[in-house]
Amino acid sequence: MLTVKANQKTLHRQIRSQFQGKRKIPFVATDHEISHGRAITWTLRAKQAPPHIAETWVGTSWIVEVTASGSRVGKPFQAQHLFLTSLRTTPQALLQLVRDRWSIEGWHWIRDTQLHEDAHRYRGNGAGVMATLRTAALNLLRLAGFQSIRGGMQAVMHDITALLAMARRRSQPDPC
């Protein structure tokens, strides 16, 4: 599944126009999520890629629009994303793929905003080593029960004893 961003002006405009007005959209799926201070409705609309897009983007079978709307911590929220895909599956399965992808993007967003990962310029093995250390640190904070990465980092930033205690702590088995 290929995300089509606004900087791909022509393709973005071509796909967006396919979902505007009173056009028939044959495939629709919705899901609702209430968790972590969010109440979001996800709506996926998909249709077969028109010939002018399918010819340029060989293998594309569907164009997809996903809208997420609702509230985050009491504030209104809305986002729209467009995709191209060669997958031939149900709208519900496509929506799940998009949501799974956004959860991964959310993890990368945390890594960049809290750890400034995109600003690092490591070369060779250094990039992989630092990524592994950052992943270990984030997982330790989650295992220690911190709901906020920022709060967890502030709690252990200058306390090597607490940091080492987190590393030695054994995780509890999942009760499920």
C-alpha positions, 0 to 999 in steps of 0.5 A, spaced: 500 500 500 502 506 497 501 513 501 499 518 497 502 525 500 500 532 498 507 533 495 505 528 489 501 534 487 498 531 480 497 524 483 494 526 490 489 531 486 487 525 481 485 521 487 482 526 491 477 528 485 475 521 485 472 521 492 469 528 491 462 530 489 456 525 488 460 519 485 458 512 487 463 509 492 462 502 491 467 499 497 466 502 504 468 500 511 468 504 518 471 502 525 470 506 531 475 506 537 475 509 544 482 509 548 487 513 551 483 519 551 481 518 544 474 517 540 475 516 533 471 514 527 475 511 521 472 511 515 475 507 508 472 508 502 475 505 496 474 504 488 477 501 482 483 505 480 481 509 474 484 507 467 489 514 467 492 512 474 492 504 473 496 506 467 501 510 470 501 506 476 502 499 474 499 494 478 494 498 482 487 495 483 484 500 488 484 507 490 483 508 497 481 514 502 481 514 509 478 519 514 479 519 521 475 524 525 473 525 532 476 527 538 483 527 542 483 529 549 477 533 548 479 536 542 476 535 535 481 531 530 480 530 523 485 527 518 484 524 511 489 520 507 490 517 500 493 510 498 494 506 492 494 499 493 495 492 488 491 488 494 485 485 492 481 484 499 475 486 503 474 494 505 475 491 512 481 488 511 484 494 507 482 499 513 485 494 518 492 494 514 491 502 514 490 502 522 496 497 523 500 502 518 498 508 522 500 505 529 507 503 526 507 511 524 505 513 531 511 509 534 516 512 529 513 519 531 514 518 538 522 516 536 522 522 532 519 527 537 522 524 543 528 522 541 530 526 535 531 520 531 531 523 524 536 529 526 542 523 528 547 522 522 550 516 524 554 512 519 556 505 518 554 500 524 552 506 529 545 507 526 543 500 527 546 500 534 543 507 536 536 505 533 537 498 537 538 502 544 533 507 543 528 501 542 530 498 548 530 504 552 522 505 549 521 498 551 524 499 558 519 505 559 513 501 557 515 495 561 516 500 567 509 502 566 510 509 564 504 511 559 508 517 557 515 516 554 516 524 555 514 523 563 518 516 563 525 519 560 524 525 565 523 520 571 530 516 569 534 521 565 539 523 571 538 517 575 542 511 573 540 507 579 532 507 577 535 506 569 539 500 571 533 497 576 528 498 570 533 494 566 534 488 571 526 488 572 523 481 570 517 482 565 510 479 568 507 474 564 501 477 560 494 474 564 490 473 558 
